[in-house]
Amino acid sequence: MDDVRASSAWVASHSSHVVVDSSGIEKVAETIDTIPKVNWDFEGIHYFDNGPLTVQYLFVLDALNFCFWPDKDLNYDNLAAGLKAALQKDKSVFDADRLQKYTGPELRELLKWPRPLPLEDERVRLLHEVGFELERSFDGKASNLVESCGKSAVKLVALVTRHFPGFRDHSVYKGHQVFLYKRAQIFAADLWGAFGGQGCGEFYDIGSITIMADYIVPAVLRQLGVLKYSATLASMIEANSQIDAGSEEEVELRACSIYAVEKMKELISMKSGKQVLSIELDLWLWSFGIQCPTLQHHRTLSIYY
């Protein structure tokens, strides 16, 4: 995670389209004594049985957790609840051998979705990748993947990105490698949240995880006055224009969000005298954002978020 923090800080110091406003960070930190607690499953949409099947569910969920906006009716809740219902109906639905064989229409049927999913071919490809590598290296079980990390969230992220190419969320920005790792990190965060920091969700270094840079968090940070956009970028977002994956604008939106929230976390921790976790800030910002229907986010076709 040091690479994520360092490369995001480098982007923030060289950005052309997004500015991190230090005074905006200070204002937010001044208004917050402690991070408002948001329960991990506050919507009641996730599968949980306190065992290995939950880990399998979460890994499949986070393999597919990206790019909903091209379908105006589709959102994360549909994915999480749809996968939950499928698993409740058939406990073998996410077995590694079955993951390797799903087609687009079969995935739609699992989710009870009436039309093609955004980036459907990519979602199916990632299911196949997950099923194949789980079977090849972890006896078909995501719980074995988690067990092999030795209760280290950092090692888990490293294992996931090493074994599963679809989780390798990084870009080249002005000649520098930038590491973001949204879905690999959110898998660790989901485990920690679902299991309450115990059992499969126990990580001694959970504080090393950064926020998960997506569509919602940058938009919330802009609304809070923490991020400021160039006129060109602002007009692109307001016009719902597509921003290319890997472009300077897209990398800056995500990397500057990580950098800004790390600074916010430091200030809140100093003020409160208590450790503040980035994933707690992330969940608070995300839940704030999804409850604001007028929030305008950037639009990028990407498998990483």
C-alpha positions as CSV (number, residue, x, y, z in Angstrom):
1,M,0.0,0.0,0.0
2,D,3.0,2.2,0.3
3,D,3.1,2.2,-3.6
4,V,-0.5,3.3,-3.7
5,R,0.1,6.2,-1.3
6,A,3.4,7.3,-2.8
7,S,2.2,7.2,-6.4
8,S,-1.1,9.0,-5.5
9,A,0.9,11.7,-3.8
10,W,3.1,12.1,-6.9
11,V,0.1,12.5,-9.1
12,A,-1.4,15.1,-6.7
13,S,1.8,17.1,-6.8
14,H,1.9,17.1,-10.6
15,S,-1.8,17.2,-11.5
16,S,-3.1,19.4,-14.3
17,H,-6.9,19.0,-14.0
18,V,-7.6,18.2,-10.3
19,V,-6.4,20.2,-7.3
20,V,-6.4,19.0,-3.7
21,D,-7.5,22.0,-1.6
22,S,-5.7,21.9,1.8
23,S,-8.1,24.4,3.3
24,G,-11.0,22.2,2.2
25,I,-9.5,19.2,3.9
26,E,-9.0,21.3,7.1
27,K,-12.6,22.5,7.1
28,V,-13.9,18.9,6.8
29,A,-11.6,17.7,9.5
30,E,-12.7,20.5,11.8
31,T,-16.3,19.5,11.5
32,I,-15.7,15.8,12.3
33,D,-14.8,14.7,15.8
34,T,-15.0,11.0,14.9
35,I,-15.9,9.3,11.7
36,P,-19.6,8.6,11.6
37,K,-20.0,4.8,11.9
38,V,-21.6,3.1,8.9
39,N,-22.4,-0.6,9.2
40,W,-20.8,-2.6,6.4
41,D,-24.1,-4.1,5.3
42,F,-26.3,-1.1,6.2
43,E,-28.6,-1.9,3.3
44,G,-29.0,-5.6,4.1
45,I,-28.1,-6.7,0.6
46,H,-25.1,-9.0,1.2
47,Y,-24.8,-12.7,1.8
48,F,-23.3,-13.7,5.1
49,D,-23.0,-17.1,6.8
50,N,-19.9,-16.4,8.9
51,G,-17.9,-19.0,6.9
52,P,-16.0,-19.9,3.7
53,L,-19.1,-19.4,1.5
54,T,-19.2,-15.8,2.5
55,V,-15.6,-15.4,1.4
56,Q,-16.4,-17.0,-1.9
57,Y,-19.4,-14.7,-2.4
58,L,-17.3,-11.6,-1.6
59,F,-14.5,-12.5,-4.0
60,V,-17.0,-13.1,-6.8
61,L,-18.8,-9.8,-5.9
62,D,-15.6,-7.8,-6.0
63,A,-14.5,-9.4,-9.2
64,L,-17.7,-8.0,-10.8
65,N,-17.9,-4.8,-8.8
66,F,-17.3,-2.2,-11.6
67,C,-18.9,0.1,-14.1
68,F,-22.6,0.3,-13.5
69,W,-23.4,3.7,-15.0
70,P,-23.9,2.8,-18.7
71,D,-27.2,1.2,-17.5
72,K,-29.2,3.8,-15.7
73,D,-31.1,1.3,-13.6
74,L,-28.2,-0.9,-12.6
75,N,-26.2,-0.3,-9.4
76,Y,-24.1,-2.0,-6.8
77,D,-27.1,-3.1,-4.8
78,N,-28.5,-5.0,-7.8
79,L,-25.2,-6.9,-8.1
80,A,-24.8,-7.7,-4.4
81,A,-28.4,-8.7,-3.8
82,G,-28.6,-10.6,-7.0
83,L,-25.5,-12.7,-6.2
84,K,-26.9,-13.2,-2.6
85,A,-30.2,-14.5,-4.0
86,A,-28.4,-16.8,-6.4
87,L,-26.3,-18.3,-3.6
88,Q,-29.2,-18.8,-1.3
89,K,-30.9,-20.7,-4.0
90,D,-27.9,-22.8,-5.0
91,K,-24.9,-23.2,-2.6
92,S,-22.7,-24.4,-5.5
93,V,-23.3,-21.5,-7.8
94,F,-19.9,-20.0,-7.2
95,D,-17.9,-23.2,-7.2
96,A,-14.6,-22.7,-9.1
97,D,-15.5,-25.1,-11.9
98,R,-18.8,-23.4,-12.5
99,L,-17.3,-19.9,-12.5
100,Q,-15.1,-21.0,-15.4
101,K,-18.1,-21.8,-17.6
102,Y,-20.6,-18.9,-17.2
103,T,-21.8,-17.1,-20.3
104,G,-23.2,-13.6,-20.4
105,P,-26.8,-14.7,-20.6
106,E,-26.2,-17.0,-17.7
107,L,-24.7,-14.3,-15.6
108,R,-27.7,-12.1,-16.4
109,E,-30.0,-14.9,-15.3
110,L,-28.1,-15.2,-12.0
111,L,-28.7,-11.5,-11.4
112,K,-32.2,-11.5,-12.8
113,W,-31.2,-8.7,-15.1
114,P,-33.3,-8.2,-18.2
115,R,-30.7,-7.0,-20.7
116,P,-27.0,-7.2,-21.3
117,L,-24.8,-5.9,-18.5
118,P,-22.3,-3.1,-19.0
119,L,-19.0,-4.6,-20.1
120,E,-20.6,-8.0,-19.9
121,D,-17.9,-9.8,-21.8
122,E,-15.3,-8.5,-19.4
123,R,-17.4,-9.6,-16.4
124,V,-17.7,-13.1,-17.8
125,R,-13.9,-13.1,-18.6
126,L,-13.2,-12.2,-15.0
127,L,-15.5,-14.9,-13.6
128,H,-13.6,-17.4,-15.7
129,E,-10.2,-16.0,-14.5
130,V,-11.3,-16.2,-10.8
131,G,-12.6,-19.8,-11.2
132,F,-9.5,-21.0,-13.1
133,E,-7.0,-19.5,-10.7
134,L,-8.9,-20.5,-7.5
135,E,-9.0,-24.1,-8.8
136,R,-5.3,-24.0,-9.9
137,S,-3.8,-22.4,-6.8
138,F,-6.2,-22.5,-3.9
139,D,-8.2,-25.7,-4.2
140,G,-11.1,-23.8,-5.6
141,K,-11.7,-21.7,-2.4
142,A,-11.3,-18.0,-1.9
143,S,-11.1,-18.8,1.9
144,N,-7.8,-20.6,1.2
145,L,-6.5,-17.5,-0.6
146,V,-7.4,-15.4,2.5
147,E,-5.9,-17.9,4.9
148,S,-2.6,-17.9,3.0
149,C,-2.2,-14.1,3.7
150,G,-1.4,-14.7,7.4
151,K,-3.9,-12.1,8.6
152,S,-2.2,-9.3,6.6
153,A,-4.5,-7.1,4.4
154,V,-1.4,-5.9,2.6
155,K,-0.3,-9.4,1.7
156,L,-3.8,-10.3,0.7
157,V,-3.9,-7.4,-1.8
158,A,-0.5,-8.5,-3.1
159,L,-1.7,-12.1,-3.5
160,V,-4.8,-11.1,-5.3
161,T,-3.0,-8.8,-7.7
162,R,-0.3,-11.4,-8.3
163,H,-2.7,-14.3,-9.1
164,F,-5.6,-12.5,-10.7
165,P,-4.7,-10.0,-13.5
166,G,-8.2,-8.5,-13.6
167,F,-7.4,-6.9,-10.2
168,R,-4.2,-5.2,-11.4
169,D,-5.5,-1.6,-11.2
170,H,-2.6,0.6,-12.2
171,S,-1.8,3.2,-14.8
172,V,1.1,5.2,-16.3
173,Y,0.8,8.9,-15.6
174,K,3.3,11.4,-17.1
175,G,5.8,8.5,-17.3
176,H,5.3,7.3,-13.7
177,Q,3.6,4.1,-12.6
178,V,0.5,4.8,-10.5
179,F,-1.0,2.0,-8.3
180,L,-4.7,2.3,-7.2
181,Y,-5.9,-1.3,-6.6
182,K,-9.5,-0.5,-5.9
183,R,-11.1,-3.9,-6.1
184,A,-8.2,-5.8,-4.5
185,Q,-8.4,-3.4,-1.5
186,I,-12.1,-3.5,-1.3
187,F,-12.0,-7.3,-1.0
188,A,-9.9,-6.9,2.1
189,A,-12.2,-4.2,3.4
190,D,-15.3,-6.2,2.7
191,L,-13.9,-9.2,4.6
192,W,-13.0,-6.9,7.5
193,G,-16.4,-5.3,7.5
194,A,-18.4,-8.5,7.0
195,F,-16.7,-10.5,9.7
196,G,-16.3,-7.6,12.1
197,G,-12.5,-7.8,12.1
198,Q,-12.6,-11.4,13.3
199,G,-12.1,-14.8,11.7
200,C,-11.7,-14.5,7.9
201,G,-11.8,-10.7,8.4
202,E,-9.0,-10.4,11.0
203,F,-6.1,-8.3,9.7
204,Y,-3.4,-6.9,11.9
205,D,-2.6,-4.2,9.4
206,I,-6.1,-3.1,8.3
207,G,-4.9,0.5,8.8
208,S,-2.7,0.1,5.8
209,I,-5.6,-0.1,3.4
210,T,-6.4,3.2,1.6
211,I,-9.7,4.4,0.3
212,M,-11.1,2.7,-2.8
213,A,-10.9,5.2,-5.6
214,D,-14.1,5.0,-7.7
215,Y,-16.7,7.2,-9.3
216,I,-18.5,8.4,-6.1
217,V,-15.7,9.4,-3.8
218,P,-14.2,12.1,-6.1
219,A,-17.6,13.6,-6.6
220,V,-18.3,13.7,-2.9
221,L,-14.9,15.2,-2.2
222,R,-15.6,17.9,-4.8
223,Q,-18.9,18.7,-3.2
224,L,-17.1,19.0,0.2
225,G,-14.6,21.4,-1.2
226,V,-11.7,19.1,-0.9
227,L,-11.1,18.6,-4.7
228,K,-11.3,21.4,-7.3
229,Y,-11.5,20.6,-11.0
230,S,-10.3,22.6,-14.0
231,A,-13.0,24.2,-16.1
232,T,-12.4,21.7,-18.9
233,L,-12.8,18.7,-16.6
234,A,-15.8,20.2,-14.8
235,S,-17.6,20.7,-18.1
236,M,-16.8,17.2,-19.3
237,I,-18.4,15.8,-16.1
238,E,-21.4,18.1,-16.2
239,A,-22.0,17.1,-19.9
240,N,-21.8,13.4,-19.0
241,S,-18.9,13.1,-21.5
242,Q,-16.9,9.9,-21.4
243,I,-13.4,10.2,-19.9
244,D,-10.9,7.7,-21.2
245,A,-9.5,5.1,-18.9
246,G,-5.9,5.9,-18.2
247,S,-6.2,9.5,-19.3
248,E,-4.6,12.2,-17.2
249,E,-8.0,13.4,-16.0
250,E,-9.1,10.0,-14.9
251,V,-5.9,9.1,-13.1
252,E,-5.9,12.5,-11.3
253,L,-9.5,12.1,-10.2
254,R,-8.7,8.8,-8.5
255,A,-5.2,9.4,-7.2
256,C,-6.0,12.8,-5.9
257,S,-9.0,11.3,-4.0
258,I,-6.7,8.8,-2.3
259,Y,-4.1,11.5,-1.4
260,A,-6.8,13.9,-0.1
261,V,-8.4,11.3,2.1
262,E,-5.1,10.2,3.5
263,K,-4.4,13.8,4.5
264,M,-7.9,14.1,5.9
265,K,-7.4,10.9,8.0
266,E,-4.2,12.3,9.4
267,L,-5.9,15.5,10.6
268,I,-8.9,13.8,12.1
269,S,-6.6,11.3,13.9
270,M,-4.5,14.1,15.3
271,K,-7.6,16.0,16.4
272,S,-9.3,13.0,18.0
273,G,-6.2,11.3,19.4
274,K,-7.5,8.0,17.9
275,Q,-6.6,5.9,14.9
276,V,-8.8,6.6,12.0
277,L,-9.1,4.0,9.3
278,S,-9.2,5.0,5.6
279,I,-11.8,2.3,5.0
280,E,-14.1,3.9,7.6
281,L,-13.7,7.2,5.8
282,D,-14.3,5.5,2.5
283,L,-17.5,3.9,3.6
284,W,-18.8,7.1,5.1
285,L,-18.0,9.1,1.9
286,W,-19.5,6.4,-0.3
287,S,-22.7,6.1,1.7
288,F,-23.0,9.9,1.7
289,G,-22.6,9.9,-2.1
290,I,-25.1,7.2,-3.0
291,Q,-27.8,9.0,-0.9
292,C,-27.3,12.2,-3.0
293,P,-29.2,11.6,-6.3
294,T,-28.0,14.8,-7.9
295,L,-24.3,14.0,-7.5
296,Q,-22.6,14.0,-10.9
297,H,-19.7,11.6,-11.2
298,H,-17.2,11.1,-14.0
299,R,-17.9,8.4,-16.6
300,T,-15.2,6.0,-17.6
301,L,-15.5,2.5,-19.1
302,S,-13.2,0.5,-16.8
303,I,-13.1,-2.9,-15.3
304,Y,-11.3,-1.6,-12.2
305,Y,-14.1,0.4,-10.5
